[in-house]
Amino acid sequence: MSRTIAIGDIHGCLAALNTLIDAIQPQHDDTLITVGDYVDRGPDSKGVLDRMLELEKMCNLVPLLGNHEEMMLAVVERRMEPFGWLNHGGVQTMESYGFTGDLECVPKSHREFMSRMPSFFENDTHFVVHANYDPMLPLTEQPDDLLRWIKITEVLPGPHMSGKKAIVGHTHDRNGEIFEVAHLICIDTFCYGGRWLTALELTSGQIWQSNPDGVLRE
């Protein structure tokens, strides 16, 4: 039976991601939704994007666009000055690419991958966005800044008009705990800060977690 699994904010934590993938063992007919923020802050953003390109060949990968990919893509495409991004973890990302002054160190495959990332995932029972949503708007009409930038600690949205349960990331819990209310689950459990990378199977509620060193939580 196929599974639908969401994975929280990775932020360059390749060891944690690899451990989760080994534990989940995604099959060809499984859907794996990553909530965004693959890059910045953690040690190996390049390795994370390389791994995700591999995952596309293993299962139905739905890699949502996070605010950190939005910033990175704007910088490498020279649509934005780098300073704001570098202050949000971009320095660690460029170090992972071996940056020596030339943005071409970010390969074309990574740029193309980020440029085609969708803003949301939706099935019959759930939807997944990076950060937040307007409960009174269809997912196709959500503002980009709400989808990618506004933390649920700033605005906790009510139940969505669709009646479906929301899965979000972006708002990390410093204790590494999953935040859950009746209509919403936040799975950003602060991996880059030393806590956990979380994966959640949407139908069964099964959870897998790994720390930045790649140790699976029992």
Secondary structure, 3 states (H helix, E strand, C coil): CCCEEEECCCCCCHHHHHHHHHHHCCCCCCEEEECCCCCCCCCCHHHHHHHHHHHCCCCEEEECCCHHHHHHHHHHCCCCCCHHHHHHHHHHHHHHCCCCCCHHHCCHHHHHHHHCCCCEEECCCEEEECCCCCCCCCHHHCCHHHHHCCCCCCCCCCCCCCCCEEEECCCCCCCCCCEEECCEEECCCCCCCCCCEEEEECCCCCEEEECCCCCECC
